[in-house]
Amino acid sequence: MNERLAALLTAISIKQAAFAERIGVAPSTVSQWLNGKRVPSEAVIRHICQTFRVNQAWLETGEGDMFSASDADEKKAIERMVNERPLARAIVKSLSQLNEHEWKTVEKIISSIKTE
C-alpha cells in the first residue's frame, strides 16, 4: 500500500504534511505509511478515499483505476487547463500549499461569490 499512497500524493500534488493535516493524522504517521512501517486502519483508508475521491479497491489492492472514471476525466481537464494557462497553474500551486485554516477561508470566499 505504501507505493500506492506515494503515487496518490504525487497524482494529487500534495506534500506529506498537507496530506496528514487533511486526513487528521500526524505527519510522522504518513511517513511511516510511505516507508511501509505501518498500514492505515480501515477507517483511515475510507477517510482517505472519501477526502480525495480515490477508488478504495485501488488503494487497498492496486486493482482498478486510482480515481473513478469521472474523477479521471476531471483530472485530465484540470491538467489541460493548468498546462494551457499560466494563471491557472499559479492558482493551483498556491492552493496546494494551503493549510486547513486557509482552505476554510477560501471556501467562505467561494461561497460568497456563488451567492451573489
N, C-alpha and C positions, 0 to 999 in steps of 0.2 A: 504494500500500500504506500510505502514511503516514496516510491518513484512516481506513483500517480499523483500523490499530493504535491510533489515538486513540479510535475507537469501542469497541475492545476494552477499553482501560484504563477508559473510562467505564462500560462494562457490568459489569465485574468490580470496580469501585470500588477501584482501586489507583492509587497515585501512581507517577510515573516511577521514582523511586529504589527503591521496593519492588519494582516490576516488574523493574528491572535486576538487583537482588540475587537475585530468584527464578530468573532465567534465566542468571545468571552473567556479565553484561556490565557495563561501566561505565555510570553514569547518562548520561554525555555521549554514549555510543553510542545510547541510546534517544532522547535529544534529537535527534540527527542523523536518526534514522529518522523521528521525528514531524515534523521540519521538511522531510523529503523530500530531504535532502542525501545520505543513504546508504540502502541497502536491506539487510535482514538476509540472511545466507547461507542456502542451502537447509537446512543442518544446524540453524541457529538457528531457522528457521521451523518445522521439525519439532519442535524442543525446545519452542518456544512453544506449539505445538498440543498436544503431549503434556502439558505442565505445566498448561495452562489449559483443556484439553479443547475446543479450538477446531477447527472444521472447516477443514482445510488449504486446500481449494478456495476457501472464502470468503476466507480471509486472503490468498491469492495473487491471486485474480481478482475477488473480490466476488460470485461465484456461490454460491447456496445460502444456508443459514442460518449465522449466526455459530457456533452450537453445534449439536450433534446434537439430534434430537428429544427424546431422553431428558434431555439436559442442559437444554434449553429448559423442559421440564416441571419439572425440579428447580429451575431458577432461579425459575420462577413460584411454586413452593411456598415457597421461601426468601423471596421478596419479600412474599408474603402473610403469612408468619409475622412478618417484620420490621415490616410495616405494622400488624399487629394486636397485637403485644406489645412494649411499650417496653423490657423487659429484653432481649429478643432483639435489638432494634435497638442497644442499648448494647453487647451482647456482640459483634455483628458489627462495629460501629465500632471497638471495641478490637482485635479480631483483625486488622482491615485495616491496623492500624498496627504490627504486629509485624515484627521483623527475623527473619532466618533462625535465629539462635540461640534467640530467644524461641519461634519455631514448634516447634523441636525439643523444647523444654521442655514446651510444650502437648501435643505428640504423646506424650511419655512419660507425662504425667498421664492423658491419654485412654486410653492402652494399659493403664495400671494399673487404671483404673476398669472397663474392659471385662473384665479377667480376674478381677475379684472376684465 
